[in-house]
């Protein structure tokens, strides 16, 4: 059984994933130049190159790009099935996107709740465009992604097969991102001593919790290992729970078909 999603709705969902995340990224990049947010680095983001660099160090931006790629490739496959490889239309592709999206969604919104409850400054809510970006990128898009994944399951992937053959796919984007972040931080700390001063540069670490100059290499390594372990567990969890939904939907659709056949 293949549950058929209404074509117009499927098109609208793919279009959202293809356009909205990239719109948020471009909006934030440009307006951080023309209308910089208040803070010690406001003047520096007026430099377009600095504005782009300040975007690239965050995992949420990489998730944004990944979501756009997923939406775009899915749109192409929607109109021309043969134009895209088979894996674009398979479940493992969206499972990877959903897993990374969930990590980003959880981190951002838990941090938002903590900041609100503790009275600390809320990152991403200090300008009108940051608020718009945060709502669209960090709230609505992940919710649409989760709903799409569960309400309209693509196909069934055996849990054991997923663990053995496909679970590693969830590491691809994060591995590239973590490598980039570590290399960047190491180079900045060694060759650009002014990196941490408000006048000269940005924090070399996108997240202070992973600043190995403060927490030490041991905790830093533990944090990275924990990130990958969480991604693996969540990928397996999403595949397993979506299989349950798929089986339920399959049963319901088959019952409807059986009843219609019996009535005839």
Secondary structure by P-SEA (a helix, b strand, c coil): ccccccaaaaaaaaaaaacaaaaaaaaaaaaaaacccccccccccccaaaaaaaaaacaaaaaaaaaaaaaaaaaaaaccccccccccccaaaaaaaaaaaaaaaaaaaaaaaaaaaacccccccccaaaaaaaaacccaaaaaaaaaacccccbbbbaaaaaccccccccaaaaaaaaaaaaaaaaaacccccccccccccccccccccccccccaaaaaaaaaaaaaaaaaaaaaaaaaaaaaaaaaaaaaaaaaaaaaaac
